[in-house]
């Protein structure tokens, strides 16, 4: 899975050409045994995260919105994208 960022035990990644289950721009998040799909707008699309980590991810998405959308646009085309700094 192509990793977008990693911080505080949270791994954020995107899949190439990933528009079958969730058409809206989103990321996949892993934290321990938790996994979730979260829209770039912060909407929980699938899975779950502890409340604290969900807030951290939503804050990170807001802070890096332009970079995440740029990565999304490349990923859906099957192109490699740049990693985004943690904070």
N, C-alpha and C positions, 0 to 999 in steps of 0.2 A: 504494500500500500504506500503510495507516495506521501511522504510526510510533509506537512505544511509548517508545523511548529511543534515545539515541545517545551513545557514549563510546569513547575509545581506538580510533577507526577502526571500531568495531563498531556496526551498526545493528540494532536489535531492533524487530520489527513484528508485528502480528497482522492477520489477514484477517477480514472480516465473514462470519459464518455458515460458518466453516471447520471442519466436523466430518466431512467426507467421507473424507479419507485417514487422519486420526489423530483418533480420538474423544476421546482424553485432552487435557486442557488443555495447550497448547503455544504456543511463540513461534517465529517465523521469524527467522533471524539471517543477516546478510550481513557479511562481512569480506573486503575485496578481491575476489578471484575465487571465494571460498568462500561456500557457502550451506548452511544446515542448518535442520532443524526439531528443536527441543529441548523436551521436556516440562518443565512447570513444576517437576517433581521432579528435573530434571537429566538425564533419560534422552535420549540421542541417538536420534531417531526416523528421521531421514533426512539424507542429505548428510554433510558433514564440515567441520570447522574445525581449524586448527592447535591443538595441545595447550594452549599458553599461553592462547589466546583462549577455548578451551572452558572452561578453569578459571575465567577471568574471568567468563564468562557464567553458569556454575553458581553462583559466589559472588554475583553480582548477583541471580540468581533467588532464592537463599536469603534475601538481605537484603531483597528487595522482594516476598516471596511473597504477602502479603495484597493488595497493590496489583495485582500481576499477575493473581491470581485474579479480582479485581473487574473488571479490564479484560477478561479472558476472558469472564466472564459477560455483560458488555455486548456484546462483539464477536459472540458466537454468536447474540445476539438481533438483530444488525444495528444496534446502537446505537453511537454514538461514545463513546470512553473517554478518560480523562485521560492525559496523558503521565506517565511516571515519571522522577524525577530519576536522574541517572547513578549517583551513589554516595552 
